[in-house]
Amino acid sequence: MCAHELAVRLLDAPGYARTRGVAQQAARLARSVRLDRDRRARLLCAAWLHAVDAPRLAGRRLRIAGHEELARIVAHAGFAAMEAAIRGETPLEREFPVPGAADEGLLMLLDIAGVTTDQDGAAASPARRLRQLVDRVGPSDPAVRAMVALVTRLGEDPSARALVEALAPSAPAR
């Protein structure tokens, strides 16, 4: 079964809409940076599966299915290690080592796709995506703190910032 079929089966309608948008943004990024076929396929699988469950649980599912490298990317998506630390959970790195150099770029692309996709699956600025998250879970939620750190990190990296700016609409957040 392919990643898209799993997302269809396991996500509710709103979760699927957002995940579809993240996968679309990931496909745009893959074309933009000219990923080879194998890396493009792994990025798109990660995009379709990143929200099937909490990152750690989605990573476990992928590991059980025999996809260790993909499990590490999905488990660390969205600064999940920071969120886990804030929540007082066991450090994510103990269970899922940080993706190696070959996959670090795929994780960054997945994170860019995530912060440039709104709750409905449309392209969005990171500010809009953050506002939606704050509205849904409140400003003090660890997910908000992790997203702020992620957006900051992406903004500090010139190549990541350029990709975010290329994907995100320039209209102000609503």
FIMARKOL-921752 format. One record per residue: chain; x, y, z of N, C-alpha, C, O in turn; residue in one letter; residue number from 1. Coordinates in steps of 0.05 Angstrom, whole numbers. Layout:
N
mol / n.c1 / n.c2 / n.c3 / ca.c1 / ca.c2 / ca.c3 / c.c1 / c.c2 / c.c3 / o.c1 / o.c2 / o.c3 / type / seq
A / X / Y / Z / X / Y / Z / X / Y / Z / X / Y / Z / a / NUM
...
REM end
This chain:
174
mol / n.c1 / n.c2 / n.c3 / ca.c1 / ca.c2 / ca.c3 / c.c1 / c.c2 / c.c3 / o.c1 / o.c2 / o.c3 / type / seq
A / 17 / -24 / 0 / 0 / 0 / 0 / 18 / 25 / 0 / 38 / 26 / 15 / m / 1
A / 11 / 44 / -16 / 28 / 68 / -18 / 21 / 88 / 4 / 0 / 86 / 17 / c / 2
A / 39 / 107 / 8 / 36 / 127 / 29 / 10 / 143 / 26 / -4 / 148 / 46 / a / 3
A / 3 / 150 / 2 / -22 / 165 / -3 / -46 / 149 / 6 / -64 / 159 / 19 / h / 4
A / -47 / 123 / -1 / -69 / 106 / 6 / -72 / 103 / 37 / -94 / 103 / 48 / e / 5
A / -49 / 101 / 50 / -49 / 100 / 79 / -61 / 126 / 91 / -77 / 125 / 110 / l / 6
A / -52 / 148 / 80 / -63 / 174 / 90 / -93 / 175 / 87 / -107 / 184 / 104 / a / 7
A / -103 / 166 / 64 / -132 / 166 / 59 / -146 / 149 / 79 / -167 / 157 / 90 / v / 8
A / -134 / 126 / 85 / -147 / 107 / 104 / -146 / 117 / 133 / -165 / 113 / 148 / r / 9
A / -124 / 130 / 141 / -119 / 135 / 169 / -125 / 164 / 179 / -127 / 168 / 203 / l / 10
A / -129 / 182 / 160 / -134 / 210 / 168 / -163 / 217 / 165 / -177 / 208 / 147 / l / 11
A / -173 / 235 / 183 / -200 / 245 / 179 / -199 / 266 / 157 / -177 / 273 / 147 / d / 12
A / -222 / 276 / 149 / -223 / 295 / 126 / -205 / 320 / 130 / -190 / 327 / 112 / a / 13
A / -207 / 334 / 153 / -189 / 357 / 156 / -159 / 350 / 156 / -143 / 364 / 145 / p / 14
A / -153 / 328 / 169 / -125 / 319 / 170 / -115 / 312 / 142 / -92 / 317 / 135 / g / 15
A / -132 / 299 / 126 / -124 / 292 / 99 / -120 / 317 / 82 / -102 / 319 / 66 / y / 16
A / -138 / 337 / 85 / -136 / 362 / 69 / -109 / 375 / 75 / -95 / 383 / 56 / a / 17
A / -102 / 378 / 100 / -76 / 390 / 106 / -53 / 373 / 96 / -34 / 384 / 85 / r / 18
A / -54 / 347 / 100 / -33 / 330 / 91 / -29 / 331 / 61 / -7 / 331 / 51 / t / 19
A / -51 / 332 / 46 / -50 / 334 / 17 / -36 / 360 / 10 / -19 / 360 / -8 / r / 20
A / -42 / 382 / 24 / -28 / 407 / 19 / 2 / 406 / 25 / 18 / 417 / 9 / g / 21
A / 9 / 392 / 46 / 37 / 389 / 53 / 51 / 373 / 31 / 73 / 379 / 23 / v / 22
A / 38 / 352 / 22 / 50 / 335 / 0 / 53 / 352 / -25 / 73 / 349 / -40 / a / 23
A / 34 / 369 / -31 / 36 / 386 / -55 / 59 / 405 / -52 / 74 / 409 / -71 / q / 24
A / 62 / 417 / -29 / 85 / 435 / -24 / 111 / 420 / -26 / 131 / 430 / -37 / q / 25
A / 112 / 396 / -15 / 136 / 379 / -17 / 143 / 373 / -46 / 166 / 373 / -53 / a / 26
A / 123 / 367 / -62 / 128 / 362 / -91 / 139 / 387 / -104 / 158 / 384 / -121 / a / 27
A / 129 / 410 / -98 / 140 / 435 / -109 / 169 / 439 / -101 / 186 / 446 / -117 / r / 28
A / 174 / 434 / -75 / 202 / 436 / -66 / 221 / 416 / -80 / 243 / 423 / -87 / l / 29
A / 211 / 392 / -83 / 228 / 371 / -96 / 235 / 379 / -124 / 258 / 375 / -133 / a / 30
A / 216 / 391 / -138 / 222 / 401 / -165 / 241 / 425 / -164 / 260 / 427 / -180 / r / 31
A / 236 / 443 / -145 / 252 / 467 / -143 / 282 / 461 / -138 / 299 / 474 / -149 / s / 32
A / 287 / 442 / -120 / 315 / 435 / -114 / 326 / 412 / -130 / 348 / 403 / -126 / v / 33
A / 309 / 402 / -149 / 317 / 381 / -167 / 327 / 355 / -153 / 348 / 345 / -158 / r / 34
A / 309 / 346 / -135 / 316 / 321 / -121 / 315 / 298 / -141 / 300 / 298 / -160 / l / 35
A / 333 / 278 / -137 / 332 / 255 / -154 / 307 / 239 / -147 / 294 / 244 / -127 / d / 36
A / 301 / 220 / -164 / 276 / 204 / -162 / 273 / 191 / -134 / 251 / 192 / -123 / r / 37
A / 294 / 178 / -124 / 292 / 164 / -99 / 287 / 184 / -75 / 270 / 179 / -59 / d / 38
A / 302 / 206 / -75 / 298 / 225 / -53 / 271 / 239 / -55 / 258 / 244 / -35 / r / 39
A / 262 / 244 / -79 / 235 / 256 / -83 / 214 / 237 / -72 / 196 / 245 / -58 / r / 40
A / 217 / 211 / -79 / 197 / 191 / -69 / 197 / 190 / -39 / 176 / 189 / -27 / a / 41
A / 221 / 191 / -26 / 222 / 190 / 3 / 210 / 215 / 16 / 196 / 213 / 36 / r / 42
A / 215 / 238 / 3 / 203 / 263 / 14 / 173 / 262 / 12 / 159 / 269 / 31 / l / 43
A / 163 / 253 / -10 / 133 / 252 / -13 / 121 / 231 / 5 / 99 / 236 / 16 / l / 44
A / 134 / 208 / 9 / 124 / 189 / 29 / 123 / 202 / 57 / 103 / 199 / 71 / c / 45
A / 144 / 215 / 64 / 145 / 228 / 90 / 123 / 249 / 92 / 110 / 252 / 113 / a / 46
A / 118 / 264 / 71 / 97 / 285 / 71 / 69 / 272 / 75 / 53 / 282 / 90 / a / 47
A / 64 / 250 / 61 / 38 / 237 / 64 / 34 / 224 / 91 / 12 / 222 / 101 / w / 48
A / 56 / 215 / 104 / 54 / 200 / 129 / 60 / 216 / 154 / 56 / 206 / 176 / l / 49
A / 70 / 240 / 152 / 79 / 255 / 175 / 57 / 260 / 195 / 62 / 264 / 219 / h / 50
A / 32 / 262 / 187 / 10 / 268 / 205 / -9 / 245 / 211 / -30 / 248 / 222 / a / 51
A / 0 / 221 / 203 / -17 / 197 / 208 / -21 / 193 / 238 / -41 / 181 / 246 / v / 52
A / -2 / 201 / 253 / -2 / 199 / 282 / 17 / 220 / 293 / 28 / 235 / 278 / d / 53
A / 20 / 221 / 319 / 41 / 238 / 331 / 67 / 230 / 319 / 71 / 206 / 311 / a / 54
A / 86 / 248 / 316 / 111 / 241 / 302 / 125 / 216 / 312 / 134 / 199 / 296 / p / 55
A / 127 / 213 / 338 / 141 / 189 / 349 / 125 / 164 / 342 / 137 / 144 / 334 / r / 56
A / 99 / 165 / 344 / 83 / 141 / 337 / 84 / 135 / 307 / 85 / 111 / 300 / l / 57
A / 83 / 155 / 291 / 85 / 151 / 262 / 112 / 139 / 255 / 114 / 121 / 238 / a / 58
A / 133 / 149 / 268 / 159 / 138 / 264 / 161 / 108 / 272 / 173 / 92 / 258 / g / 59
A / 147 / 101 / 294 / 147 / 73 / 302 / 133 / 56 / 281 / 143 / 34 / 275 / r / 60
A / 111 / 66 / 271 / 97 / 50 / 250 / 115 / 46 / 226 / 116 / 24 / 215 / r / 61
A / 129 / 66 / 218 / 147 / 64 / 195 / 170 / 45 / 201 / 178 / 29 / 183 / l / 62
A / 181 / 46 / 225 / 203 / 28 / 233 / 193 / -1 / 232 / 207 / -18 / 221 / r / 63
A / 170 / -6 / 243 / 159 / -33 / 243 / 156 / -43 / 215 / 159 / -67 / 209 / i / 64
A / 148 / -25 / 197 / 144 / -33 / 168 / 170 / -35 / 153 / 171 / -42 / 130 / a / 65
A / 193 / -30 / 167 / 219 / -34 / 155 / 230 / -10 / 140 / 248 / -12 / 123 / g / 66
A / 221 / 14 / 148 / 230 / 39 / 134 / 244 / 57 / 154 / 234 / 78 / 161 / h / 67
A / 268 / 49 / 163 / 282 / 63 / 185 / 288 / 92 / 178 / 283 / 110 / 194 / e / 68
A / 300 / 97 / 154 / 307 / 124 / 147 / 283 / 142 / 146 / 283 / 165 / 155 / e / 69
A / 261 / 132 / 134 / 236 / 148 / 133 / 225 / 152 / 161 / 214 / 173 / 166 / l / 70
A / 227 / 132 / 178 / 218 / 135 / 205 / 232 / 158 / 220 / 219 / 173 / 234 / a / 71
A / 258 / 160 / 216 / 273 / 182 / 229 / 264 / 209 / 219 / 261 / 228 / 234 / r / 72
A / 259 / 212 / 193 / 250 / 237 / 182 / 223 / 245 / 193 / 220 / 267 / 203 / i / 73
A / 205 / 226 / 193 / 178 / 232 / 202 / 178 / 237 / 232 / 164 / 255 / 242 / v / 74
A / 193 / 222 / 247 / 194 / 225 / 277 / 204 / 253 / 284 / 196 / 264 / 305 / a / 75
A / 222 / 264 / 269 / 234 / 290 / 275 / 221 / 314 / 262 / 229 / 336 / 265 / h / 76
A / 200 / 309 / 246 / 187 / 330 / 231 / 175 / 351 / 250 / 165 / 344 / 272 / a / 77
A / 177 / 376 / 242 / 164 / 397 / 258 / 177 / 403 / 285 / 164 / 412 / 303 / g / 78
A / 203 / 398 / 287 / 217 / 402 / 312 / 204 / 385 / 335 / 202 / 394 / 357 / f / 79
A / 197 / 360 / 327 / 184 / 342 / 347 / 201 / 336 / 371 / 191 / 332 / 393 / a / 80
A / 228 / 336 / 367 / 245 / 331 / 390 / 243 / 353 / 411 / 243 / 348 / 435 / a / 81
A / 241 / 378 / 401 / 238 / 400 / 420 / 211 / 399 / 434 / 210 / 403 / 458 / m / 82
A / 190 / 393 / 419 / 164 / 391 / 431 / 163 / 369 / 452 / 152 / 373 / 474 / e / 83
A / 176 / 346 / 446 / 177 / 324 / 466 / 192 / 333 / 491 / 183 / 327 / 513 / a / 84
A / 214 / 347 / 488 / 229 / 357 / 511 / 213 / 376 / 528 / 213 / 374 / 552 / a / 85
A / 198 / 394 / 515 / 182 / 413 / 530 / 160 / 399 / 545 / 153 / 407 / 568 / i / 86
A / 150 / 377 / 534 / 128 / 362 / 547 / 139 / 343 / 569 / 124 / 331 / 583 / r / 87
A / 166 / 342 / 571 / 178 / 325 / 592 / 178 / 295 / 584 / 181 / 278 / 601 / g / 88
A / 176 / 290 / 558 / 177 / 262 / 549 / 206 / 253 / 546 / 225 / 269 / 546 / e / 89
A / 209 / 227 / 543 / 236 / 216 / 538 / 247 / 229 / 513 / 233 / 232 / 493 / t / 90
A / 273 / 236 / 513 / 284 / 249 / 490 / 280 / 232 / 464 / 285 / 208 / 464 / p / 91
A / 270 / 245 / 444 / 264 / 232 / 419 / 288 / 219 / 407 / 287 / 197 / 394 / l / 92
A / 312 / 231 / 410 / 336 / 221 / 398 / 344 / 194 / 409 / 359 / 179 / 396 / e / 93
A / 335 / 187 / 433 / 341 / 161 / 444 / 328 / 139 / 428 / 339 / 117 / 424 / r / 94
A / 304 / 144 / 418 / 290 / 124 / 402 / 295 / 128 / 372 / 297 / 108 / 358 / e / 95
A / 297 / 152 / 363 / 301 / 158 / 335 / 325 / 177 / 331 / 322 / 201 / 336 / f / 96
A / 348 / 166 / 324 / 370 / 184 / 319 / 363 / 205 / 298 / 346 / 200 / 281 / p / 97
A / 375 / 228 / 301 / 370 / 250 / 282 / 377 / 239 / 254 / 398 / 226 / 251 / v / 98
A / 361 / 245 / 234 / 368 / 236 / 207 / 397 / 243 / 199 / 406 / 265 / 205 / p / 99
A / 410 / 225 / 186 / 437 / 229 / 177 / 439 / 251 / 156 / 419 / 261 / 146 / g / 100
A / 463 / 257 / 149 / 468 / 279 / 130 / 452 / 276 / 104 / 442 / 296 / 93 / a / 101
A / 450 / 252 / 94 / 435 / 248 / 69 / 406 / 255 / 72 / 393 / 264 / 52 / a / 102
A / 394 / 251 / 96 / 366 / 256 / 99 / 360 / 282 / 114 / 337 / 290 / 116 / d / 103
A / 380 / 296 / 124 / 376 / 321 / 138 / 363 / 341 / 119 / 345 / 356 / 128 / e / 104
A / 370 / 342 / 94 / 358 / 359 / 74 / 329 / 353 / 69 / 312 / 371 / 66 / g / 105
A / 322 / 327 / 70 / 294 / 319 / 66 / 277 / 328 / 90 / 254 / 337 / 86 / l / 106
A / 288 / 326 / 114 / 274 / 336 / 137 / 269 / 366 / 136 / 247 / 375 / 142 / l / 107
A / 289 / 381 / 127 / 285 / 409 / 124 / 263 / 415 / 103 / 246 / 433 / 107 / m / 108
A / 263 / 401 / 81 / 243 / 405 / 60 / 215 / 398 / 71 / 196 / 412 / 65 / l / 109
A / 213 / 377 / 86 / 187 / 369 / 98 / 178 / 391 / 118 / 155 / 398 / 118 / l / 110
A / 196 / 401 / 134 / 189 / 423 / 152 / 180 / 448 / 137 / 161 / 461 / 146 / d / 111
A / 194 / 455 / 116 / 185 / 478 / 100 / 158 / 473 / 88 / 141 / 491 / 89 / i / 112
A / 153 / 450 / 78 / 126 / 444 / 68 / 105 / 446 / 90 / 83 / 456 / 85 / a / 113
A / 112 / 438 / 114 / 93 / 439 / 136 / 86 / 468 / 145 / 63 / 474 / 150 / g / 114
A / 107 / 485 / 146 / 102 / 512 / 156 / 91 / 530 / 134 / 83 / 553 / 139 / v / 115
A / 89 / 520 / 109 / 77 / 536 / 87 / 51 / 525 / 78 / 42 / 530 / 55 / t / 116
A / 38 / 509 / 95 / 12 / 497 / 89 / -7 / 503 / 112 / 0 / 496 / 135 / t / 117
A / -30 / 514 / 106 / -49 / 521 / 127 / -66 / 496 / 135 / -63 / 475 / 123 / d / 118
A / -83 / 500 / 154 / -99 / 478 / 165 / -117 / 466 / 144 / -125 / 442 / 146 / q / 119
A / -125 / 481 / 123 / -143 / 472 / 102 / -127 / 460 / 78 / -140 / 450 / 59 / d / 120
A / -101 / 461 / 79 / -85 / 450 / 58 / -76 / 470 / 37 / -63 / 462 / 17 / g / 121
A / -82 / 495 / 41 / -74 / 516 / 22 / -46 / 526 / 29 / -38 / 525 / 51 / a / 122
A / -33 / 537 / 8 / -7 / 549 / 13 / -11 / 573 / 32 / -30 / 588 / 30 / a / 123
A / 7 / 576 / 51 / 5 / 597 / 71 / 32 / 607 / 80 / 52 / 593 / 76 / a / 124
A / 32 / 630 / 91 / 57 / 640 / 103 / 61 / 625 / 130 / 42 / 616 / 142 / s / 125
A / 86 / 624 / 140 / 90 / 612 / 166 / 74 / 628 / 188 / 65 / 616 / 207 / p / 126
A / 71 / 654 / 184 / 56 / 669 / 204 / 27 / 660 / 205 / 15 / 658 / 227 / a / 127
A / 15 / 655 / 182 / -13 / 645 / 181 / -15 / 617 / 194 / -33 / 612 / 210 / r / 128
A / 4 / 600 / 187 / 3 / 573 / 198 / 7 / 574 / 229 / -7 / 559 / 243 / r / 129
A / 24 / 591 / 238 / 28 / 594 / 267 / 3 / 605 / 281 / -4 / 596 / 302 / l / 130
A / -9 / 625 / 268 / -34 / 636 / 279 / -56 / 614 / 282 / -69 / 613 / 302 / r / 131
A / -58 / 598 / 262 / -78 / 576 / 263 / -72 / 557 / 286 / -90 / 548 / 300 / q / 132
A / -47 / 550 / 289 / -39 / 532 / 311 / -45 / 545 / 338 / -56 / 531 / 356 / l / 133
A / -38 / 570 / 341 / -44 / 584 / 366 / -74 / 585 / 372 / -83 / 580 / 394 / v / 134
A / -90 / 590 / 351 / -119 / 591 / 354 / -130 / 564 / 362 / -149 / 562 / 377 / d / 135
A / -117 / 542 / 353 / -127 / 515 / 358 / -118 / 505 / 386 / -134 / 493 / 399 / r / 136
A / -93 / 510 / 394 / -83 / 497 / 418 / -75 / 517 / 440 / -70 / 509 / 463 / v / 137
A / -75 / 543 / 434 / -67 / 563 / 454 / -38 / 570 / 451 / -21 / 554 / 442 / g / 138
A / -31 / 594 / 460 / -3 / 604 / 456 / 18 / 590 / 473 / 41 / 591 / 465 / p / 139
A / 11 / 578 / 495 / 31 / 566 / 512 / 35 / 536 / 506 / 52 / 523 / 519 / s / 140
A / 21 / 525 / 486 / 24 / 497 / 480 / 52 / 491 / 469 / 63 / 507 / 454 / d / 141
A / 64 / 469 / 478 / 91 / 462 / 468 / 93 / 460 / 437 / 114 / 466 / 426 / p / 142
A / 72 / 453 / 424 / 72 / 452 / 394 / 77 / 480 / 383 / 91 / 483 / 363 / a / 143
A / 66 / 501 / 396 / 70 / 528 / 387 / 99 / 536 / 392 / 112 / 548 / 374 / v / 144
A / 109 / 530 / 415 / 137 / 537 / 421 / 157 / 523 / 401 / 176 / 535 / 392 / r / 145
A / 151 / 498 / 395 / 168 / 483 / 376 / 166 / 496 / 348 / 186 / 498 / 334 / a / 146
A / 142 / 504 / 340 / 139 / 516 / 313 / 153 / 543 / 312 / 165 / 549 / 291 / m / 147
A / 151 / 559 / 333 / 166 / 584 / 333 / 196 / 579 / 329 / 209 / 593 / 314 / v / 148
A / 206 / 559 / 343 / 235 / 553 / 341 / 241 / 543 / 313 / 262 / 550 / 302 / a / 149
A / 224 / 527 / 301 / 228 / 517 / 274 / 228 / 539 / 254 / 246 / 541 / 237 / l / 150
A / 209 / 557 / 256 / 207 / 580 / 237 / 232 / 597 / 240 / 243 / 607 / 220 / v / 151
A / 241 / 602 / 265 / 265 / 617 / 269 / 289 / 604 / 256 / 305 / 617 / 243 / t / 152
A / 292 / 578 / 261 / 314 / 564 / 249 / 314 / 565 / 218 / 335 / 570 / 206 / r / 153
A / 291 / 562 / 206 / 288 / 564 / 177 / 295 / 592 / 167 / 307 / 595 / 146 / l / 154
A / 287 / 612 / 183 / 292 / 640 / 175 / 321 / 647 / 177 / 331 / 665 / 163 / g / 155
A / 336 / 633 / 194 / 365 / 639 / 198 / 382 / 626 / 176 / 405 / 633 / 173 / e / 156
A / 371 / 606 / 162 / 386 / 592 / 141 / 378 / 605 / 114 / 355 / 602 / 105 / d / 157
A / 396 / 619 / 100 / 389 / 633 / 76 / 376 / 615 / 54 / 357 / 624 / 41 / p / 158
A / 385 / 591 / 51 / 373 / 574 / 30 / 345 / 565 / 39 / 327 / 564 / 22 / s / 159
A / 342 / 558 / 64 / 315 / 551 / 74 / 296 / 575 / 72 / 273 / 572 / 63 / a / 160
A / 305 / 598 / 80 / 288 / 622 / 79 / 280 / 628 / 50 / 256 / 635 / 45 / r / 161
A / 298 / 624 / 31 / 291 / 629 / 3 / 269 / 609 / -6 / 251 / 617 / -21 / a / 162
A / 271 / 584 / 2 / 250 / 565 / -5 / 224 / 571 / 8 / 203 / 569 / -5 / l / 163
A / 224 / 579 / 33 / 199 / 587 / 46 / 186 / 611 / 32 / 162 / 610 / 26 / v / 164
A / 202 / 630 / 25 / 192 / 654 / 12 / 181 / 648 / -16 / 162 / 660 / -25 / e / 165
A / 193 / 628 / -29 / 183 / 620 / -56 / 157 / 606 / -54 / 141 / 608 / -73 / a / 166
A / 151 / 592 / -33 / 127 / 576 / -30 / 104 / 591 / -17 / 81 / 587 / -24 / l / 167
A / 111 / 608 / 2 / 90 / 621 / 19 / 78 / 645 / 4 / 93 / 661 / -7 / a / 168
A / 52 / 648 / 5 / 40 / 672 / -6 / 50 / 697 / 9 / 56 / 695 / 33 / p / 169
A / 51 / 719 / -4 / 62 / 743 / 9 / 41 / 759 / 24 / 47 / 779 / 37 / s / 170
A / 16 / 751 / 22 / -6 / 765 / 37 / -2 / 761 / 67 / 7 / 740 / 75 / a / 171
A / -9 / 781 / 83 / -6 / 779 / 112 / -24 / 757 / 123 / -45 / 750 / 111 / p / 172
A / -17 / 747 / 146 / -33 / 726 / 160 / -60 / 738 / 167 / -62 / 761 / 174 / a / 173
A / -80 / 721 / 166 / -107 / 729 / 174 / -113 / 721 / 202 / -135 / 726 / 212 / r / 174
REM end
